[in-house]
Amino acid sequence: MSTAAKERPTAAAGATSEEHATEYRHRGWWRDETFLDDLHRRAREHPRRLAIAGRRIAESRTDTLDYAELDRLTDRFALALLELDVQRGDFVAVQLPNRWEMVPLIFASIRVGAVIIPISPICTEVELRHRLGLTAARVCITLPEWSGTPLAEIATRLKDELPTLEHVLVVDGPLPEGARPFHEHFVAREREDQEGATARLDGLALGADDPFVVLFTSGTTGLSKGVLHSQNTVHAAVRGYVDAFGAGSGDGGDGDGNGWVAAVSTPLVHYSGFAQGVLAGVMLGGTVAFQDVRRNEALLDLVERYGATLLYGPPATLADVAASQRAERRDTSTLRHVVIGSAPVLKELADEVHETLGARAHSLWGMSEAGPVTTTRPEDPEGWAARSNGSSIDAMETRIEISGAYGSPGGEGSEGSSEGSLGSGSPAGPAGPEGSVGPEGSVGRLKIRGASIALGYHRRPEAFAAELDEDGWFDTGDLARDDGGGGIRIIGRARDAVLRDGQVAPMTELEAVIGSHPKAAEAALVGLESAGGSAAGNVIVAVVVPRGGEGPTLAEVRARVTEAGHGARFLPDRVELVPALPKTLTGKVRKAELRERYATNTPV
């Protein structure tokens, strides 16, 4: 047993007032039950219903668990954690791709009162040391290797460095000295009578308001921050998310979740896969299908085989899926919603998704600190996903604080705010030219408030408190504008803002447009100081990863931007071709690195 002192996770002061907490419970966004209660209920009511399907691409096999099996494995895994001396309030790190073992580990951690730390297999050694050290994790579950990186060796080496890390367990494959086989301890080993053994688990489970999971941020400006959530903050987000698509009473199925079958392309160690995938499925009693490596065309096989009703992923994934469907058609007749997050949805992509998959595309915006915050909805005008990131889910509010620092669509700065309400609803009509909707369309800092806001940053309460004002509004660090119909349109990160002629360039939209060029795989835009500090504003540099051979020329990039309807003021001044963009573990581009790389004074 470790003799190191434990630091229990605590919520950030002022994150949620008592008055707001009462309202959240009254409106059903927070509750006294937990996701573990959901699992137990589904196992009783529908024990043979499929809970998860995990595709193993290399082995050409799919691992499945019904609700009864998932419930039994949860208890078995919880007992295994107890045998590792995991105690209530301890932290358990899980560094796995999208594999079935991740799911019972989530619920087993709740069962023993532990806080789970999902970690990506591509996490660097420096970041892994930081995350395990920050949380004082007692257990780390990992793979032998991933993409050539010896994960198990790294974890066991860190066990010798970190006094709180006592156990490293390896899923499949060879064991370095000091590690233990995961399946032998958690799955295969004979145990005492489980009915009698589970009595040892009584009274240990986490409550709805207890710290439950640490999800790490991208760390674009340094080491990542650990976002601490309770089951209630996650429930508020998940409930609002599924309700937005009519799933509150079964998504059109039999009223108990049988109509909710989600195919999830994002990692289960990220908020979207973890919460909108696994936890939403169990809460509704539906099915969640995923695969262990990125093979976008194979997502269609999951949709066809399990009758998926919802497909979730970023734009690049959905573009590949649509192209694969054109090349080899699968039966996607069950698919009703294609939810696209992490980047803007272009009209061409929305149209292609609808034409090839027969489902409507939706645009979603969120962040680790709150989960999904806004989304377009089935009742919105046709094509709205290409013009908006949607309106707030029921448990959240959005507010755009307008400042002259960011200009306006008319070129004049204005002061004030554009504020939505809890679940502000669907747009009334389309925005004007280039997204301008008059003064309300001015660009400002996006702030959010509501029931899904995290408890805080683990062991960094001052950093979280710095983003909250006295009324509970959290500064997202993003710039946005009113979409003209009760929702928002994300412009980009405030720290990456590029000004031209007094206006903020719509960076996320421009990147999506340039990245959709046939010669481009993806693109990022950065602004550089112009020679002599020209009043025209920043020099816009398009950094492009070529698709295959040669990348697009500056003329071709400019033509693409013009064809998409953007004005001349936002045309890039330079194009730089690179083999890959520098990114964080969560896939965000390190723009500070690009600015430093290309920081040369260039005349406008």
NORNORUR-V377491 format. One record per residue. N is the residue number from 1. SS is DSSP state (alpha for helix, beta for strand, coil for the rest). D_CENTER is the distance of its C-alpha to the mean C-alpha in whole Angstrom. Layout:
N_SS_D_CENTER + N_SS_D_CENTER
//
This chain:
1_coil_35 + 2_coil_33 + 3_coil_36 + 4_coil_33 + 5_coil_32 + 6_coil_29 + 7_coil_27 + 8_coil_25 + 9_coil_22 + 10_coil_23 + 11_coil_21 + 12_coil_22 + 13_coil_25 + 14_coil_25 + 15_coil_21 + 16_coil_22 + 17_coil_26 + 18_alpha_28 + 19_alpha_29 + 20_alpha_25 + 21_alpha_24 + 22_alpha_28 + 23_alpha_26 + 24_alpha_23 + 25_alpha_25 + 26_alpha_27 + 27_coil_25 + 28_coil_23 + 29_coil_20 + 30_coil_21 + 31_coil_23 + 32_coil_25 + 33_coil_24 + 34_coil_21 + 35_alpha_19 + 36_alpha_22 + 37_alpha_24 + 38_alpha_22 + 39_alpha_23 + 40_alpha_26 + 41_alpha_27 + 42_alpha_25 + 43_alpha_27 + 44_alpha_31 + 45_alpha_30 + 46_coil_29 + 47_coil_29 + 48_coil_30 + 49_coil_27 + 50_beta_24 + 51_beta_21 + 52_beta_19 + 53_beta_20 + 54_beta_19 + 55_beta_20 + 56_beta_22 + 57_coil_23 + 58_coil_25 + 59_coil_27 + 60_coil_27 + 61_beta_26 + 62_beta_24 + 63_beta_24 + 64_beta_24 + 65_beta_24 + 66_beta_25 + 67_alpha_25 + 68_alpha_28 + 69_alpha_27 + 70_alpha_24 + 71_alpha_26 + 72_alpha_28 + 73_alpha_26 + 74_alpha_24 + 75_alpha_28 + 76_alpha_29 + 77_alpha_26 + 78_alpha_26 + 79_alpha_30 + 80_alpha_29 + 81_alpha_27 + 82_alpha_30 + 83_alpha_32 + 84_coil_30 + 85_coil_31 + 86_coil_28 + 87_coil_29 + 88_coil_27 + 89_coil_25 + 90_coil_24 + 91_beta_21 + 92_beta_20 + 93_beta_18 + 94_beta_17 + 95_beta_16 + 96_coil_16 + 97_coil_15 + 98_coil_14 + 99_coil_17 + 100_coil_19 + 101_alpha_20 + 102_alpha_16 + 103_alpha_17 + 104_alpha_20 + 105_alpha_19 + 106_alpha_17 + 107_alpha_20 + 108_alpha_22 + 109_alpha_21 + 110_alpha_21 + 111_alpha_24 + 112_alpha_26 + 113_coil_24 + 114_coil_22 + 115_beta_19 + 116_beta_16 + 117_beta_15 + 118_beta_12 + 119_beta_13 + 120_coil_13 + 121_coil_16 + 122_coil_16 + 123_coil_16 + 124_coil_19 + 125_alpha_22 + 126_alpha_22 + 127_alpha_19 + 128_alpha_19 + 129_alpha_22 + 130_alpha_21 + 131_alpha_18 + 132_alpha_21 + 133_alpha_23 + 134_alpha_21 + 135_alpha_21 + 136_coil_24 + 137_coil_23 + 138_coil_26 + 139_beta_24 + 140_beta_22 + 141_beta_22 + 142_beta_21 + 143_beta_22 + 144_coil_26 + 145_coil_24 + 146_beta_21 + 147_coil_22 + 148_coil_25 + 149_beta_24 + 150_coil_26 + 151_alpha_23 + 152_alpha_26 + 153_alpha_28 + 154_alpha_26 + 155_alpha_25 + 156_alpha_29 + 157_alpha_30 + 158_alpha_27 + 159_alpha_29 + 160_alpha_32 + 161_alpha_31 + 162_coil_29 + 163_coil_31 + 164_coil_29 + 165_coil_27 + 166_coil_30 + 167_beta_28 + 168_beta_27 + 169_beta_26 + 170_beta_26 + 171_beta_25 + 172_coil_27 + 173_coil_29 + 174_coil_32 + 175_coil_32 + 176_coil_32 + 177_coil_35 + 178_coil_33 + 179_coil_31 + 180_beta_31 + 181_beta_30 + 182_alpha_27 + 183_alpha_29 + 184_alpha_32 + 185_alpha_31 + 186_alpha_28 + 187_alpha_29 + 188_alpha_33 + 189_coil_35 + 190_coil_37 + 191_coil_37 + 192_coil_39 + 193_coil_39 + 194_alpha_36 + 195_alpha_37 + 196_alpha_39 + 197_alpha_36 + 198_alpha_34 + 199_alpha_36 + 200_alpha_35 + 201_alpha_31 + 202_coil_33 + 203_coil_32 + 204_coil_29 + 205_coil_26 + 206_coil_23 + 207_coil_24 + 208_coil_21 + 209_coil_21 + 210_coil_21 + 211_beta_19 + 212_beta_17 + 213_beta_14 + 214_beta_13 + 215_beta_10 + 216_beta_11 + 217_coil_10 + 218_coil_11 + 219_coil_14 + 220_coil_15 + 221_coil_19 + 222_coil_19 + 223_coil_18 + 224_coil_15 + 225_coil_15 + 226_beta_14 + 227_beta_12 + 228_beta_14 + 229_beta_14 + 230_beta_16 + 231_alpha_16 + 232_alpha_17 + 233_alpha_15 + 234_alpha_12 + 235_alpha_15 + 236_alpha_15 + 237_alpha_12 + 238_alpha_12 + 239_alpha_16 + 240_alpha_15 + 241_alpha_13 + 242_alpha_15 + 243_alpha_18 + 244_alpha_17 + 245_coil_18 + 246_coil_21 + 247_coil_20 + 248_coil_21 + 249_coil_24 + 250_coil_23 + 251_coil_22 + 252_coil_26 + 253_coil_26 + 254_coil_29 + 255_coil_27 + 256_coil_26 + 257_coil_23 + 258_coil_25 + 259_coil_23 + 260_coil_20 + 261_beta_19 + 262_beta_15 + 263_beta_15 + 264_beta_11 + 265_coil_11 + 266_coil_8 + 267_coil_8 + 268_coil_9 + 269_coil_9 + 270_coil_5 + 271_alpha_4 + 272_alpha_4 + 273_alpha_7 + 274_alpha_8 + 275_alpha_9 + 276_alpha_9 + 277_alpha_10 + 278_alpha_13 + 279_alpha_13 + 280_alpha_14 + 281_alpha_16 + 282_alpha_18 + 283_alpha_18 + 284_alpha_20 + 285_coil_22 + 286_coil_20 + 287_beta_19 + 288_beta_16 + 289_beta_17 + 290_beta_15 + 291_beta_16 + 292_coil_17 + 293_coil_17 + 294_coil_16 + 295_coil_19 + 296_alpha_18 + 297_alpha_21 + 298_alpha_21 + 299_alpha_18 + 300_alpha_21 + 301_alpha_23 + 302_alpha_21 + 303_alpha_21 + 304_alpha_24 + 305_alpha_25 + 306_alpha_23 + 307_coil_24 + 308_coil_20 + 309_coil_20 + 310_beta_16 + 311_beta_14 + 312_beta_11 + 313_beta_10 + 314_beta_10 + 315_alpha_13 + 316_alpha_15 + 317_alpha_14 + 318_alpha_16 + 319_alpha_19 + 320_alpha_20 + 321_alpha_19 + 322_alpha_22 + 323_alpha_24 + 324_alpha_24 + 325_alpha_25 + 326_alpha_28 + 327_alpha_29 + 328_coil_29 + 329_coil_29 + 330_coil_27 + 331_coil_28 + 332_coil_25 + 333_coil_27 + 334_coil_25 + 335_coil_21 + 336_coil_21 + 337_beta_18 + 338_beta_15 + 339_beta_12 + 340_beta_11 + 341_beta_8 + 342_coil_8 + 343_coil_11 + 344_coil_15 + 345_coil_16 + 346_coil_20 + 347_alpha_23 + 348_alpha_24 + 349_alpha_20 + 350_alpha_20 + 351_alpha_24 + 352_alpha_24 + 353_alpha_21 + 354_alpha_23 + 355_alpha_26 + 356_alpha_25 + 357_alpha_23 + 358_coil_25 + 359_coil_22 + 360_beta_21 + 361_beta_18 + 362_beta_15 + 363_beta_13 + 364_beta_10 + 365_beta_9 + 366_beta_7 + 367_beta_6 + 368_coil_6 + 369_coil_10 + 370_coil_10 + 371_beta_7 + 372_beta_8 + 373_beta_11 + 374_beta_13 + 375_beta_13 + 376_coil_17 + 377_coil_19 + 378_coil_21 + 379_coil_24 + 380_coil_23 + 381_coil_26 + 382_coil_25 + 383_coil_23 + 384_alpha_22 + 385_alpha_18 + 386_alpha_20 + 387_coil_21 + 388_coil_18 + 389_coil_15 + 390_coil_16 + 391_beta_18 + 392_beta_16 + 393_coil_16 + 394_coil_19 + 395_coil_18 + 396_beta_17 + 397_beta_19 + 398_beta_18 + 399_beta_21 + 400_beta_22 + 401_beta_24 + 402_beta_27 + 403_coil_29 + 404_alpha_31 + 405_alpha_29 + 406_alpha_27 + 407_beta_30 + 408_coil_30 + 409_coil_30 + 410_coil_34 + 411_coil_34 + 412_coil_35 + 413_coil_33 + 414_coil_33 + 415_coil_32 + 416_beta_30 + 417_beta_27 + 418_beta_26 + 419_beta_24 + 420_coil_23 + 421_coil_23 + 422_coil_21 + 423_coil_20 + 424_coil_22 + 425_coil_22 + 426_coil_23 + 427_coil_24 + 428_coil_28 + 429_coil_29 + 430_coil_28 + 431_coil_27 + 432_coil_30 + 433_alpha_31 + 434_alpha_28 + 435_alpha_26 + 436_coil_29 + 437_coil_29 + 438_alpha_32 + 439_alpha_31 + 440_alpha_28 + 441_alpha_27 + 442_coil_27 + 443_coil_24 + 444_beta_23 + 445_beta_21 + 446_beta_18 + 447_beta_18 + 448_beta_17 + 449_beta_18 + 450_beta_18 + 451_coil_17 + 452_coil_14 + 453_coil_14 + 454_coil_14 + 455_coil_17 + 456_beta_17 + 457_beta_17 + 458_coil_18 + 459_coil_22 + 460_coil_21 + 461_alpha_22 + 462_alpha_24 + 463_alpha_21 + 464_alpha_19 + 465_alpha_22 + 466_coil_23 + 467_coil_20 + 468_beta_21 + 469_coil_24 + 470_coil_27 + 471_coil_26 + 472_coil_22 + 473_coil_21 + 474_beta_18 + 475_beta_18 + 476_beta_14 + 477_beta_16 + 478_beta_16 + 479_beta_19 + 480_beta_19 + 481_beta_22 + 482_beta_23 + 483_coil_23 + 484_coil_26 + 485_coil_25 + 486_coil_23 + 487_coil_20 + 488_beta_18 + 489_beta_18 + 490_beta_16 + 491_beta_18 + 492_beta_17 + 493_beta_16 + 494_alpha_20 + 495_alpha_21 + 496_alpha_20 + 497_coil_22 + 498_coil_25 + 499_beta_28 + 500_beta_31 + 501_coil_34 + 502_coil_33 + 503_beta_29 + 504_beta_26 + 505_coil_25 + 506_coil_22 + 507_alpha_20 + 508_alpha_17 + 509_alpha_19 + 510_alpha_22 + 511_alpha_19 + 512_alpha_18 + 513_alpha_22 + 514_alpha_23 + 515_alpha_21 + 516_coil_22 + 517_coil_26 + 518_coil_27 + 519_coil_28 + 520_beta_25 + 521_beta_22 + 522_beta_19 + 523_beta_20 + 524_beta_20 + 525_beta_22 + 526_beta_24 + 527_beta_26 + 528_beta_29 + 529_coil_32 + 530_beta_35 + 531_coil_39 + 532_coil_41 + 533_coil_38 + 534_coil_38 + 535_coil_38 + 536_coil_36 + 537_beta_33 + 538_coil_31 + 539_beta_31 + 540_beta_28 + 541_beta_28 + 542_beta_26 + 543_beta_24 + 544_beta_24 + 545_beta_24 + 546_beta_26 + 547_coil_26 + 548_coil_29 + 549_coil_32 + 550_coil_32 + 551_coil_30 + 552_coil_30 + 553_coil_33 + 554_alpha_33 + 555_alpha_35 + 556_alpha_33 + 557_alpha_30 + 558_alpha_31 + 559_alpha_33 + 560_alpha_29 + 561_alpha_28 + 562_alpha_31 + 563_alpha_31 + 564_coil_28 + 565_coil_30 + 566_coil_29 + 567_coil_32 + 568_alpha_34 + 569_alpha_33 + 570_alpha_29 + 571_coil_30 + 572_coil_29 + 573_coil_32 + 574_beta_32 + 575_beta_30 + 576_beta_29 + 577_beta_28 + 578_beta_26 + 579_coil_25 + 580_coil_22 + 581_coil_20 + 582_coil_19 + 583_beta_15 + 584_coil_13 + 585_coil_12 + 586_coil_8 + 587_coil_10 + 588_coil_11 + 589_beta_15 + 590_coil_17 + 591_alpha_20 + 592_alpha_22 + 593_alpha_23 + 594_alpha_24 + 595_alpha_26 + 596_alpha_28 + 597_alpha_28 + 598_coil_30 + 599_coil_31 + 600_coil_35 + 601_coil_36 + 602_beta_37 + 603_coil_39 + 604_coil_37
//
